[in-house]
Amino acid sequence: METAAEHFDLIVIGSGPAGEKAAAQAAYFGKQVALIERGLLGGAGINTGTVPTKTLRESALYFSGLKQRGLYGIDYSLREGLTVGDFMHRKEAVVTWEREKIALNLEAHKVTLIRGEASFEDARTISVREKDEAPRRLTAGVILIATGSSPHRAPEIPYDDRFVFDSDSILKMDRIPKSMVVVGGGVIGCEYASIFTALGVQVVLVDGRDRLLPFLDVEISGRLAERLTNLGLEFIAGERMATLERTPGGVRLTLKSGKVIERETAIFAAGRRGAVEGLHLERIGLALNARGTLEVDSNYQTSVQHIYAAGDVIGFPALFSTSMEQGRVAMCHAFDFPYKKRLASTLPMGIYTIPEISAVGESEESCREKGISHVVGRARYSNNTRAQISGDSTGLLKLVFARNKRLLGVHIIGENATELIHLGSALIETGGTIDSFIELVFNYPTLSEMYKYAAYDGLGNLAGHKLREG
């Protein structure tokens, strides 16, 4: 006998940043909301992505003594007998706290949390099954797919999650290896490569492109490569894998050039796909595109008008920060709330490598491609008192601005880059000029005051007519 369906104004599938914030947004304005989660609260961002990797980064900096090396000139070696438990302890504490915070937020907004596997019966009906229990049927006028993404596992790779890992399963490693090969020089690959390099692991990073993170300003990308090389990372550019096989000592990677790399472990960070398995999207006329993501319009609507999608399941930029806002914007459109109609026109990007990187707006390369005459101003950490105090003398803050002094882009590599970026992001969004940095008073000593000196440098370049013509 078919169970009667429970009706809601909104059904959200997935409790990651897009799903949680969308559910809370709709519930705040009085809508009856059900949120379905088949796994741990928080999705990949909390459990396998953003929060764990950033916490591991801090653990790596702590256990390696990397910051202290710059501060005191001490050549720390990794603490003898460091275990995976030591390394992962803080990650587990932070992730647990984040899950509890999400649960409290959903409870405070009176969102009905339903555990189990969701699948579409039709365009307005969701069936939820948990283990051996009878399915629970839900209907709603609006549905949001916020199921996130999962690593793409190519069938030719012998994943065993002991010697050969993907970017999720590496968090379950039972030891810290002596050596590692990372295949894929995107954000995730570079973050893991830098974390393990900081811990003294012999890491080689293989990527088919000619430079790290080619979407970054070329000067920033070059500085990252230089810093990682100085830490001990080996970067092999312009090479692709031919075969990977297990050996008694670990793994053997053969590149298409014939070069052979032998290491104890391998991480493959070569792309992710929308996590839609089990949803039966074919029943409602939806499918992943060639990039492995769902297509949406500017309001995050799919081709089925009342079904929305947000977060990693729709692909780029696949950032925790943007996913939250996509969920909010989608719900404001779906229910016509007079609140949040769009994302900011420029979105900051945070990359938690060692050193960390953040960027927003135009780069020199994008200005040239678009024919925008532009000027650059730079401030170096080596000339900043707070950077000297904290031991970072290699960072750079770079401003890109138009001839009328309107700020177009900010690019930072160095300590606290992801915090510093927001001042520049706000000025770009409001159409401000670099004169604002000259007029502002900054606390001393701070890293933030580099904005003022980058602006002075830029004004000097402007006065000298040192324009970067498009």
MARFIMI-493818 format. One line per field, with one value per residue: residue in one letter; y, z, x of N, C-alpha, C in turn. Coordinates in steps of 0.2 Angstrom, whole numbers, m for minus. Layout:
residu <- A;...
n_Y <- Y;...
n_Z <- Z;...
n_X <- X;...
ca_Y <- Y;...
ca_Z <- Z;...
ca_X <- X;...
c_Y <- Y;...
c_Z <- Z;...
c_X <- X;...
This chain:
residu <- M;E;T;A;A;E;H;F;D;L;I;V;I;G;S;G;P;A;G;E;K;A;A;A;Q;A;A;Y;F;G;K;Q;V;A;L;I;E;R;G;L;L;G;G;A;G;I;N;T;G;T;V;P;T;K;T;L;R;E;S;A;L;Y;F;S;G;L;K;Q;R;G;L;Y;G;I;D;Y;S;L;R;E;G;L;T;V;G;D;F;M;H;R;K;E;A;V;V;T;W;E;R;E;K;I;A;L;N;L;E;A;H;K;V;T;L;I;R;G;E;A;S;F;E;D;A;R;T;I;S;V;R;E;K;D;E;A;P;R;R;L;T;A;G;V;I;L;I;A;T;G;S;S;P;H;R;A;P;E;I;P;Y;D;D;R;F;V;F;D;S;D;S;I;L;K;M;D;R;I;P;K;S;M;V;V;V;G;G;G;V;I;G;C;E;Y;A;S;I;F;T;A;L;G;V;Q;V;V;L;V;D;G;R;D;R;L;L;P;F;L;D;V;E;I;S;G;R;L;A;E;R;L;T;N;L;G;L;E;F;I;A;G;E;R;M;A;T;L;E;R;T;P;G;G;V;R;L;T;L;K;S;G;K;V;I;E;R;E;T;A;I;F;A;A;G;R;R;G;A;V;E;G;L;H;L;E;R;I;G;L;A;L;N;A;R;G;T;L;E;V;D;S;N;Y;Q;T;S;V;Q;H;I;Y;A;A;G;D;V;I;G;F;P;A;L;F;S;T;S;M;E;Q;G;R;V;A;M;C;H;A;F;D;F;P;Y;K;K;R;L;A;S;T;L;P;M;G;I;Y;T;I;P;E;I;S;A;V;G;E;S;E;E;S;C;R;E;K;G;I;S;H;V;V;G;R;A;R;Y;S;N;N;T;R;A;Q;I;S;G;D;S;T;G;L;L;K;L;V;F;A;R;N;K;R;L;L;G;V;H;I;I;G;E;N;A;T;E;L;I;H;L;G;S;A;L;I;E;T;G;G;T;I;D;S;F;I;E;L;V;F;N;Y;P;T;L;S;E;M;Y;K;Y;A;A;Y;D;G;L;G;N;L;A;G;H;K;L;R;E;G
n_Y <- m6;11;24;39;55;68;85;100;117;118;107;102;94;88;94;102;118;126;119;120;134;138;131;137;150;150;145;155;165;160;148;131;119;105;96;84;72;61;57;63;78;93;90;89;100;102;89;83;92;108;113;102;101;114;114;104;110;120;111;105;116;119;106;105;116;126;140;144;142;153;163;162;156;143;126;116;99;86;81;67;52;56;53;48;50;61;70;72;75;88;92;83;88;101;98;91;100;109;102;100;114;116;107;114;126;122;117;128;136;128;118;103;90;76;60;50;41;50;50;54;52;58;75;82;75;66;52;45;34;25;14;m1;3;8;17;35;47;63;79;94;112;118;113;110;105;101;93;92;87;73;65;61;45;37;22;15;17;10;11;9;15;14;14;21;35;45;63;64;51;52;58;48;41;29;32;43;45;42;46;53;55;67;68;80;96;106;116;108;98;105;111;99;94;104;104;91;92;102;94;87;76;68;75;74;83;81;87;91;103;119;127;130;131;139;148;159;175;177;181;178;164;160;164;155;143;144;146;133;125;128;124;110;103;94;98;92;98;99;85;69;56;39;25;17;7;m4;m8;m18;m9;2;13;14;26;29;40;48;52;43;43;37;36;32;30;30;32;38;52;56;70;74;81;82;77;80;75;65;52;39;48;47;56;55;53;65;72;77;78;76;87;87;91;85;91;100;109;126;142;160;162;150;140;125;116;112;121;123;117;119;121;121;125;114;105;111;115;126;141;132;134;135;147;154;144;145;157;156;146;154;165;158;153;165;169;159;160;173;182;198;201;195;196;193;187;195;205;202;189;183;173;159;151;138;134;132;145;154;159;172;180;192;199;207;201;204;197;195;208;211;202;207;220;231;245;246;248;243;241;237;229;223;209;209;222;225;228;220;208;205;203;192;183;181;184;184;186;194;208;213;226;229;241;253;267;278;276;267;253;236;223;212;203;192;184;175;176;176;180;176;183;196;200;204;218;224;217;223;236;235;230;241;250;258;269;268;278;278;269;277;287;281;276;265;252;250;240;232;219;224;237;236;238;252;255;248;255;268;264;260;273;279;272;275;289;289;284;271;261;246;241;235
n_Z <- 0;m5;4;11;4;11;12;8;7;1;m4;0;m6;1;12;12;10;1;2;16;18;9;14;27;23;16;26;36;30;33;26;24;26;21;23;15;19;16;21;31;40;32;20;7;9;23;27;19;11;10;24;31;24;25;39;40;34;43;53;47;46;60;65;57;60;52;51;62;57;48;57;68;62;64;60;59;62;58;71;80;78;75;73;62;69;78;68;62;72;76;65;66;77;73;62;68;77;67;61;71;73;61;63;73;67;58;66;73;64;61;52;44;46;37;36;24;8;m6;m20;m36;m39;m47;m55;m44;m33;m21;m15;0;7;20;25;29;31;27;12;13;7;m1;m6;m15;m19;m24;m27;m22;m29;m21;m20;m21;m25;m31;m31;m47;m52;m62;m72;m75;m65;m51;m38;m20;m8;1;m4;m16;m18;m19;m19;m8;m1;4;16;25;27;34;39;39;24;17;5;m10;m25;m33;m44;m55;m55;m51;m40;m28;m29;m28;m16;m7;m11;m6;8;12;8;16;28;26;18;3;m11;m28;m40;m53;m69;m83;m89;m92;m82;m64;m58;m69;m71;m62;m60;m69;m62;m49;m49;m53;m42;m33;m37;m36;m22;m17;m23;m16;m4;m6;m15;m30;m46;m61;m76;m90;m93;m95;m87;m92;m87;m71;m58;m45;m34;m24;m15;m16;m27;m45;m57;m74;m86;m101;m108;m105;m94;m77;m62;m45;m30;m13;m11;m20;m25;m33;m41;m51;m56;m53;m51;m52;m38;m41;m41;m39;m38;m49;m60;m73;m73;m72;m83;m82;m83;m81;m88;m101;m94;m82;m73;m67;m78;m76;m75;m74;m62;m55;m59;m66;m81;m79;m72;m58;m52;m44;m44;m35;m29;m28;m37;m48;m54;m58;m49;m38;m25;m7;m2;m12;m15;m4;m6;m18;m15;m7;m16;m25;m18;m15;m27;m31;m22;m23;m13;m7;m5;m8;m23;m32;m34;m30;m42;m44;m38;m24;m23;m14;m11;m2;m2;3;2;6;m6;m13;m24;m34;m46;m61;m69;m75;m87;m91;m93;m104;m113;m115;m120;m111;m105;m92;m76;m64;m47;m34;m18;m6;5;11;14;24;40;49;42;43;57;59;51;37;23;9;2;m8;m13;m25;m36;m49;m59;m68;m80;m76;m62;m56;m47;m53;m50;m38;m31;m21;m13;1;19;27;16;11;20;18;6;5;7;m4;m13;m9;m13;m27;m30;m27;m36;m34;m32;m32;m25;m13;m5;m2;6;17;34;41;54;63;67;52;40;31;28;17;6;5;1;m10;m18;m19;m26;m38;m42;m44;m55;m64;m66;m72;m84;m86;m93;m94;m109;m117
n_X <- 4;3;11;4;8;18;16;26;32;44;57;73;87;101;113;124;133;125;112;109;109;99;88;86;85;72;64;65;57;45;41;37;48;57;72;83;95;107;119;132;129;132;138;151;159;160;164;173;180;181;182;189;202;207;209;218;228;232;236;247;255;258;263;274;282;283;280;288;300;303;301;311;322;324;327;316;312;300;290;295;288;275;258;244;233;237;238;226;218;213;206;195;189;185;176;166;161;156;146;137;133;126;115;109;106;96;87;83;77;66;66;62;71;76;82;90;90;87;75;68;51;42;41;37;37;46;54;60;71;77;89;81;69;51;48;47;36;37;30;32;30;42;58;75;90;104;116;129;146;157;173;179;182;192;191;202;211;219;211;213;212;222;235;233;224;209;203;195;196;208;208;206;217;229;241;255;263;280;283;275;265;256;243;237;235;226;216;213;223;235;233;234;246;255;252;257;270;274;274;285;285;290;286;279;272;261;256;246;246;256;259;256;239;233;223;225;232;247;259;257;254;267;275;269;273;287;288;283;293;304;301;302;295;293;289;281;278;267;265;257;248;252;251;247;252;252;265;277;282;274;268;269;271;269;273;267;278;287;294;297;289;291;283;277;264;249;239;225;219;209;197;179;162;145;135;124;119;107;96;88;86;82;69;63;67;80;98;116;128;140;151;149;140;125;114;110;100;103;96;97;88;83;80;68;55;51;61;76;94;110;126;140;135;132;143;157;159;161;164;163;159;152;143;134;128;122;112;104;100;93;82;76;72;63;53;50;55;59;73;87;94;104;121;136;145;158;168;177;191;197;212;219;233;251;261;245;233;223;211;202;192;199;214;231;232;219;214;222;217;205;207;209;216;228;235;247;249;260;263;275;277;289;292;284;279;271;271;285;286;278;284;283;290;289;278;265;255;245;238;227;222;211;215;208;209;200;197;201;205;212;226;233;246;252;253;237;230;217;209;213;208;195;193;198;189;176;178;180;167;159;163;174;189;207;211;204;212;223;217;212;214;225;227;242;255;250;245;235;238;246;238;238;251;253;244;250;262;256;250;262;267;256;258;270;267;267;259;250;246;231
ca_Y <- 0;17;29;46;60;74;91;105;122;117;101;103;88;89;98;106;125;128;117;122;141;139;129;142;156;149;144;162;169;157;142;124;116;98;95;77;71;53;55;67;85;98;89;88;106;101;83;80;97;115;113;97;102;120;112;100;114;122;106;104;122;118;101;105;121;130;147;146;143;160;168;161;153;136;121;111;92;84;78;60;47;59;48;50;53;67;75;72;77;95;91;79;92;106;95;89;107;112;98;102;120;115;105;119;131;119;117;135;138;124;114;96;86;69;56;44;42;53;49;57;48;63;81;86;70;63;46;45;28;24;7;m6;6;9;24;41;51;70;83;102;116;120;108;112;100;103;86;93;83;68;64;57;39;34;15;12;19;5;14;5;19;13;17;25;39;51;69;62;46;53;60;42;37;27;33;48;42;45;50;54;58;70;69;85;103;111;119;102;95;110;111;93;94;109;102;85;94;105;89;83;71;69;75;76;85;80;91;91;110;121;130;129;135;144;154;164;180;173;182;175;157;159;164;149;137;145;144;126;121;130;119;104;100;93;99;90;101;97;78;66;49;33;20;17;1;m6;m11;m20;m3;7;14;16;30;30;46;47;53;37;45;33;39;28;33;26;33;42;55;58;75;76;82;80;76;81;69;64;45;37;53;46;62;54;53;72;75;81;74;79;89;84;93;81;95;101;116;131;149;165;161;144;136;120;116;111;127;123;113;123;117;126;122;110;100;115;116;131;140;126;137;135;154;155;140;148;163;153;144;160;168;153;153;172;169;154;162;180;186;204;201;194;195;191;187;200;204;199;184;182;166;158;144;137;131;135;150;154;164;175;184;194;203;206;200;208;193;196;215;211;199;212;226;236;248;245;250;239;243;231;230;216;207;210;229;226;227;215;202;204;201;185;178;180;189;182;187;200;211;216;229;230;246;257;273;282;274;262;246;231;217;212;197;191;177;176;175;180;182;175;188;203;201;207;225;225;215;228;242;233;230;248;255;263;270;266;284;276;266;282;291;277;276;258;251;249;236;227;217;228;243;235;241;259;256;246;261;273;261;261;280;281;269;279;296;288;282;264;257;239;242;229
ca_Z <- 0;m5;9;9;4;16;8;10;2;m2;m2;m2;m6;2;18;11;11;m3;4;22;18;6;18;32;20;15;33;39;28;34;22;27;22;22;20;15;19;16;25;37;39;30;14;6;11;30;29;15;7;12;31;33;21;28;46;40;32;50;57;44;48;67;66;54;63;46;53;66;53;46;63;72;58;66;55;63;58;60;77;80;80;73;70;59;74;79;62;61;78;76;59;68;82;70;58;73;79;61;60;77;71;55;66;77;63;55;71;75;58;61;45;45;43;35;34;20;1;m10;m27;m39;m42;m53;m55;m38;m28;m19;m11;4;10;25;26;27;32;21;9;15;1;0;m12;m14;m25;m26;m25;m24;m29;m18;m18;m21;m30;m29;m36;m53;m52;m69;m71;m76;m59;m46;m31;m15;m2;6;m8;m21;m15;m22;m14;m2;3;7;23;29;27;41;40;35;20;16;m2;m13;m31;m34;m51;m55;m52;m49;m33;m23;m30;m26;m8;m4;m12;m2;15;13;7;23;33;25;13;m3;m16;m34;m43;m61;m72;m91;m91;m92;m75;m59;m58;m75;m71;m58;m62;m70;m57;m43;m51;m53;m35;m29;m40;m33;m15;m16;m25;m11;1;m8;m20;m37;m51;m68;m80;m97;m93;m93;m85;m96;m83;m64;m56;m38;m33;m17;m11;m16;m34;m51;m62;m80;m90;m108;m111;m104;m87;m72;m55;m40;m23;m8;m12;m25;m24;m40;m40;m58;m57;m49;m55;m48;m35;m42;m41;m35;m38;m55;m64;m80;m72;m73;m89;m81;m84;m80;m95;m103;m88;m76;m69;m69;m81;m73;m78;m69;m56;m53;m61;m71;m87;m75;m69;m51;m49;m44;m42;m32;m26;m32;m42;m55;m56;m57;m46;m34;m18;m1;m1;m18;m14;1;m9;m24;m12;m5;m22;m29;m14;m16;m34;m31;m18;m24;m7;m8;m1;m11;m30;m36;m31;m31;m49;m44;m32;m22;m23;m9;m12;4;m2;8;5;3;m12;m15;m30;m36;m52;m67;m69;m81;m93;m93;m96;m111;m118;m116;m122;m106;m103;m85;m72;m58;m41;m29;m11;m5;12;13;16;28;47;52;39;46;64;58;48;30;19;2;m1;m13;m14;m32;m38;m56;m60;m75;m80;m71;m56;m54;m45;m57;m48;m32;m31;m15;m11;7;25;28;9;10;24;16;m1;6;7;m12;m16;m8;m17;m34;m31;m27;m42;m31;m35;m27;m20;m6;0;0;11;23;39;43;60;62;61;49;33;27;26;11;1;4;m2;m17;m22;m20;m31;m44;m44;m47;m62;m68;m67;m76;m90;m87;m94;m98;m114;m119
ca_X <- 0;7;10;2;13;18;17;30;33;51;61;80;91;108;114;130;132;119;106;108;107;93;83;86;82;65;60;65;52;39;39;37;54;60;79;84;102;108;125;133;127;137;141;158;162;161;166;179;182;184;184;195;208;210;211;224;233;234;240;253;260;259;267;280;285;285;280;293;307;304;302;316;327;325;326;312;310;294;290;296;282;269;253;238;228;239;238;219;214;210;201;189;185;182;171;161;158;152;140;132;131;121;109;106;103;90;82;81;72;60;67;61;77;74;88;89;92;81;75;62;46;40;44;35;37;52;54;65;72;83;90;76;62;47;49;43;35;36;29;33;30;48;63;82;95;110;119;137;150;161;178;179;186;193;191;209;216;218;210;212;212;228;241;230;218;206;204;191;198;215;207;205;223;230;248;258;268;287;283;269;264;249;241;232;238;221;216;213;229;240;232;236;253;258;251;261;277;276;275;292;284;293;280;280;265;261;250;247;247;263;260;251;233;234;218;228;237;253;264;255;256;274;277;267;278;294;288;283;299;309;299;304;290;295;283;282;273;266;265;251;249;250;249;248;252;254;272;278;284;269;265;273;267;273;270;267;285;291;297;294;289;289;282;274;257;247;233;222;214;208;191;174;156;139;133;117;117;101;91;84;84;79;62;60;70;86;104;122;130;147;156;147;136;118;114;105;101;105;92;98;83;85;75;61;55;51;67;82;100;115;132;145;132;131;150;161;166;162;167;159;156;148;137;129;124;118;106;100;97;88;76;73;69;58;47;49;57;62;79;94;92;110;127;141;147;165;168;183;193;202;216;223;240;256;257;238;232;216;211;196;192;203;221;234;231;212;214;225;213;199;209;208;222;228;241;248;253;262;266;278;277;296;293;278;282;268;274;291;285;275;289;282;294;289;271;264;249;245;232;226;217;211;218;204;210;195;200;198;207;217;229;237;249;255;249;231;228;210;206;214;205;188;193;198;183;171;179;178;159;156;166;179;196;213;212;202;217;227;214;210;219;225;231;249;257;245;246;231;241;249;234;240;258;252;241;255;266;252;250;268;267;252;261;276;264;269;253;250;240;227
c_Y <- 6;22;36;51;66;80;97;111;121;111;103;96;89;95;102;114;128;126;119;129;142;137;134;148;156;149;151;166;165;151;136;121;109;98;87;76;63;52;60;74;89;96;88;94;105;95;80;86;103;115;108;99;109;118;108;104;118;117;105;110;121;112;101;111;126;137;149;146;150;165;168;158;146;131;115;104;90;80;70;56;50;54;52;53;60;72;77;75;83;95;88;84;98;104;94;95;110;108;100;109;120;113;110;124;128;119;123;138;134;120;107;92;78;65;50;46;45;51;52;52;52;70;85;81;66;58;46;38;28;17;3;m3;7;16;29;46;59;74;90;105;118;115;111;106;103;98;87;89;78;67;59;51;36;26;12;14;14;8;9;9;18;16;22;28;43;57;68;57;47;55;54;38;35;28;40;45;46;49;49;57;60;71;74;91;108;113;113;99;99;111;105;92;98;107;96;87;98;100;85;77;73;69;77;77;85;83;92;99;113;125;129;134;141;149;159;169;176;175;179;167;156;159;158;143;138;144;137;122;122;125;112;100;99;94;97;93;98;89;75;59;44;27;21;10;0;m9;m13;m14;3;8;16;19;31;35;44;48;47;38;40;36;34;31;28;26;38;45;57;64;78;76;79;80;78;74;68;56;43;42;51;52;61;54;60;75;79;76;79;81;85;86;89;86;97;108;120;138;153;165;155;139;131;121;115;116;128;120;117;118;123;122;119;106;104;117;123;137;135;128;137;142;156;151;142;153;161;150;149;164;164;153;160;173;165;156;170;184;192;205;200;192;192;190;193;199;201;195;182;174;165;151;143;132;134;138;150;160;166;180;186;199;202;205;204;204;195;203;215;208;203;219;232;239;248;247;245;242;237;233;223;215;209;217;230;224;221;208;200;201;193;180;177;185;188;184;193;202;215;219;230;235;250;263;279;281;269;256;241;224;217;204;197;184;179;175;179;183;182;180;195;205;205;215;227;223;220;234;241;233;236;253;260;263;268;272;282;273;271;286;287;277;268;257;249;245;231;225;222;234;243;238;248;260;253;251;266;270;262;268;282;278;273;286;295;285;275;260;250;239;235;228
c_Z <- 0;0;6;9;9;11;11;5;m2;1;m5;m1;m5;8;18;12;7;0;11;22;14;10;24;29;19;21;36;37;28;30;26;23;25;19;21;15;20;20;31;35;37;23;13;9;18;31;25;11;11;20;33;30;24;35;45;38;39;54;54;46;55;68;63;56;57;47;57;63;51;51;66;68;61;61;58;58;61;66;77;82;79;70;66;64;77;74;61;66;78;70;62;73;78;66;62;75;73;60;65;75;66;58;70;73;60;60;73;70;57;54;47;42;43;33;29;13;m3;m17;m30;m41;m48;m51;m48;m32;m27;m14;m7;7;14;27;24;29;26;18;12;9;3;m6;m10;m20;m28;m23;m27;m23;m27;m16;m18;m26;m27;m33;m41;m52;m58;m67;m71;m70;m53;m39;m26;m8;3;3;m13;m19;m20;m17;m8;2;6;15;28;29;34;43;37;31;19;10;m5;m20;m31;m41;m52;m52;m52;m42;m28;m23;m27;m18;m5;m5;m7;6;16;12;13;28;32;20;6;m9;m23;m37;m50;m64;m79;m93;m90;m86;m70;m59;m63;m75;m66;m62;m63;m65;m51;m43;m50;m46;m31;m31;m36;m26;m14;m18;m19;m5;0;m13;m27;m42;m58;m72;m87;m98;m91;m91;m91;m92;m76;m62;m49;m38;m26;m12;m11;m23;m39;m56;m68;m84;m97;m112;m110;m97;m82;m65;m50;m33;m19;m9;m18;m24;m31;m38;m47;m59;m53;m53;m50;m45;m35;m43;m37;m35;m44;m58;m70;m79;m73;m79;m88;m82;m83;m87;m96;m97;m82;m71;m71;m72;m77;m76;m72;m62;m52;m54;m66;m77;m84;m71;m62;m48;m50;m42;m40;m29;m31;m38;m49;m57;m54;m54;m40;m27;m13;m1;m6;m17;m9;m2;m14;m21;m10;m11;m25;m25;m15;m22;m34;m28;m18;m17;m9;m4;m5;m18;m34;m32;m33;m38;m49;m37;m30;m22;m18;m10;m6;3;3;3;2;m2;m12;m20;m31;m42;m57;m65;m75;m87;m95;m96;m103;m116;m119;m119;m117;m104;m95;m82;m66;m53;m36;m23;m9;3;15;16;21;35;50;49;42;53;64;54;40;26;11;m1;m5;m13;m20;m34;m45;m56;m67;m74;m76;m64;m53;m53;m50;m54;m42;m32;m26;m14;m4;13;25;21;9;15;21;10;0;5;m1;m15;m15;m12;m24;m35;m31;m32;m39;m34;m30;m23;m13;m2;2;6;17;28;42;50;58;68;58;42;29;25;19;5;m1;0;m9;m21;m23;m26;m38;m46;m47;m54;m67;m70;m72;m83;m91;m88;m97;m103;m116;m127
c_X <- 4;6;8;8;13;20;21;30;39;54;68;83;98;109;121;128;126;113;104;105;101;87;81;83;74;61;60;59;45;37;41;43;56;67;81;92;103;114;126;131;133;140;148;162;164;165;172;182;185;186;190;201;211;212;217;230;236;238;247;258;262;265;274;285;287;285;286;300;308;305;308;322;329;323;322;312;304;294;290;290;276;264;248;233;230;237;230;215;210;205;195;185;182;176;165;157;154;146;135;129;125;115;106;103;96;85;79;76;67;60;66;67;75;80;86;91;86;81;68;57;43;43;42;35;43;51;60;66;78;83;84;69;58;48;45;42;33;34;30;32;36;53;70;86;102;115;126;140;154;167;177;184;187;194;198;214;214;217;209;212;217;234;239;224;215;206;199;194;205;214;206;212;225;238;250;264;275;287;276;269;257;248;235;234;232;221;217;220;235;239;235;244;257;258;256;268;279;277;282;291;287;288;282;273;266;255;251;248;254;264;255;245;233;228;220;232;244;259;263;256;263;277;275;272;285;294;288;289;304;307;301;300;293;289;285;276;272;266;259;252;248;248;251;248;255;261;272;279;279;266;270;269;272;269;271;274;289;294;293;295;287;289;278;266;255;240;231;217;213;201;185;167;150;137;126;114;112;95;86;81;81;71;59;63;76;92;110;124;137;152;154;143;129;118;108;106;103;102;93;92;86;80;68;60;55;56;73;88;106;121;136;142;131;138;153;157;167;165;161;155;151;142;132;125;120;111;101;96;92;82;72;69;62;52;46;50;60;68;86;92;98;116;131;143;154;165;175;185;198;205;220;229;244;261;250;238;224;216;203;196;197;210;224;232;224;211;217;220;207;200;208;215;222;234;241;252;254;265;269;278;284;297;287;280;278;270;281;291;282;279;288;285;293;283;271;257;249;238;232;220;217;214;214;204;205;198;197;200;212;219;234;240;253;250;243;228;220;206;207;210;199;188;194;192;177;172;178;170;156;159;171;185;201;214;209;207;222;224;212;216;219;229;238;252;252;247;241;234;245;245;236;246;257;248;246;260;262;251;256;269;262;255;267;273;266;263;254;244;237;229
